[in-house]
Amino acid sequence: MTEKKELLKDKTPAQRKEYPIGTGFLDYFPHAAAEVANVSFVGNIQHNGPNTPLHWDRSKSTDEADALIRHYLQRGTIDSDGVRHSAKLAWRAMALLEKELEEAGALLAQGAR
């Protein structure tokens, strides 16, 4: 069994600098990050109901690779719920990567259930 790892916990200060989440990701893509966060909000209402706390229900999110490709094919357009297909594509790509990292030993994300 693989030991589960906390995000950056076992890294040295020098190694943690290799993960510049703010300046190396959010500062590059602030608008895109906001759109992807909106996908989470809209999807939570769609899949869990309007009065449910925001969370990623893994039982309702199992086909990241296929969904990613479906949204890729519709990139540049807006879905029927008013959300960009490219934002949904990015959300699915992040979900796919998160699950791969968990399979490699990362802890389950705080917002996942």
C-alpha positions in Angstrom: 0.0 0.0 0.0 1.3 3.5 -0.9 1.7 5.9 1.9 -0.6 8.9 1.5 1.2 12.3 1.2 0.1 15.7 2.3 0.5 18.5 -0.1 4.1 19.8 0.2 4.3 18.6 3.8 7.4 16.5 3.4 9.2 19.0 1.2 12.2 21.1 2.3 11.9 24.9 2.1 13.9 24.8 -1.2 11.7 22.1 -2.6 8.5 24.0 -1.7 9.8 26.9 -3.8 9.5 24.6 -6.8 5.7 24.7 -6.4 4.9 28.4 -6.8 1.1 28.0 -6.7 0.4 31.8 -6.5 3.1 33.3 -8.7 3.5 30.2 -11.0 -0.2 29.4 -11.6 -2.8 31.8 -10.2 -0.9 34.9 -11.2 -0.6 33.5 -14.8 -4.2 32.4 -15.1 -6.4 34.5 -12.7 -9.4 34.8 -15.1 -9.2 31.1 -16.1 -9.0 30.1 -12.5 -12.1 32.1 -11.7 -14.0 30.5 -14.7 -13.0 27.0 -13.5 -14.1 27.9 -10.0 -17.5 28.9 -11.5 -17.7 25.5 -13.1 -17.5 24.0 -9.6 -20.3 26.4 -8.4 -22.6 25.7 -11.3 -21.9 22.0 -11.2 -22.6 21.8 -7.5 -26.0 23.3 -8.0 -26.7 21.0 -11.0 -25.6 17.8 -9.3 -26.2 18.4 -5.6 -28.9 21.0 -5.4 -28.9 24.8 -4.7 -28.7 24.6 -0.9 -25.9 22.0 -0.7 -22.5 23.1 0.5 -19.9 23.2 -2.4 -18.2 19.9 -2.7 -16.9 17.5 -5.4 -19.1 14.4 -5.3 -16.8 11.7 -6.8 -19.7 9.3 -7.3 -21.1 11.7 -9.9 -17.8 12.5 -11.5 -16.2 9.4 -13.0 -15.5 10.0 -16.7 -13.0 12.9 -16.7 -11.1 11.8 -19.8 -14.2 11.4 -22.0 -15.9 14.5 -20.6 -12.7 16.5 -21.2 -12.7 15.4 -24.8 -16.4 16.2 -25.3 -15.8 19.8 -24.0 -12.6 20.1 -26.1 -14.7 19.4 -29.2 -17.0 22.3 -28.2 -14.2 24.6 -27.1 -14.8 28.3 -27.9 -18.6 28.0 -27.3 -20.9 28.3 -24.4 -22.8 25.4 -22.9 -26.6 25.4 -22.4 -26.0 26.4 -18.7 -24.1 29.5 -19.7 -20.6 28.1 -18.9 -17.8 28.0 -21.3 -16.9 24.5 -22.6 -13.3 25.5 -22.3 -13.7 26.1 -18.6 -15.4 22.7 -18.2 -12.5 21.2 -20.2 -10.0 22.8 -17.7 -12.1 21.6 -14.7 -12.1 18.0 -16.1 -8.3 18.2 -16.8 -7.7 19.3 -13.2 -10.0 16.5 -11.9 -8.1 13.9 -14.0 -4.7 15.1 -12.7 -6.0 15.2 -9.1 -7.1 11.6 -9.3 -3.8 10.5 -10.9 -1.9 12.2 -8.0 -4.1 10.5 -5.5 -3.5 7.2 -7.1 0.2 8.0 -6.8 -0.1 8.7 -3.1 -1.6 12.2 -2.6 -4.3 12.6 0.1 -7.9 13.0 -1.0 -8.7 16.7 -1.7 -10.4 18.6 1.1 -13.4 19.5 -1.1 -13.9 16.0 -2.4 -16.4 13.5 -1.0 
